[in-house]
Amino acid sequence: MNVNINKVKIIVTVPLKNVEEVRNSVCNAGAGVIGNYTHCSMSTKCIGTFKPNDNANPYIGENNKLEFVEEEKLEFVCICSLVKKVLAELREVHPYEEPAIDIVPLLEESDFE
C-alpha cells in the first residue's frame, strides 16, 4: 500500500446556536469539497462536558463547575494545503476560548491495491 495523505477530516464541537456560522465559515474558506459538491459536512447532536479552571474565560458556564452542553459535532473534509486557513477561519468565528478540534488523515480509495 502506497499512502499519500492529501485530505483530512476536521471534527469540532460547536454550541447549537453557532453551528451554521462555523459551517459557513469553514466551507467558504475551502473546506467541505467532495468531487463536484461544496459545503459538504455532517453534524451530529451530542452532549459536551468541560470544567473551566480559574484561568479560563468560559463562553458557557462557570469556572470550576462541570458543565454539560448540547452541541453539534461538525465534520468536514479539507485538503491539506488549506488546513491552516480553514482552522484560522474556524477559530475566528467559534465562540469557545479553546475549541476541541480533531484532525484525522484520510486515505483515498486509490491507496489500496
PyMOL commands that set and color helices and strands:
alter all, ss='L'
color gray80, all
select helices_A, chain A and resi 16-28+80-93+109-111
alter helices_A, ss='H'
color red, helices_A
select strands_A, chain A and resi 7-15+42-50+67-79+101-106
alter strands_A, ss='S'
color yellow, strands_A
deselect
rebuild
show_as cartoon
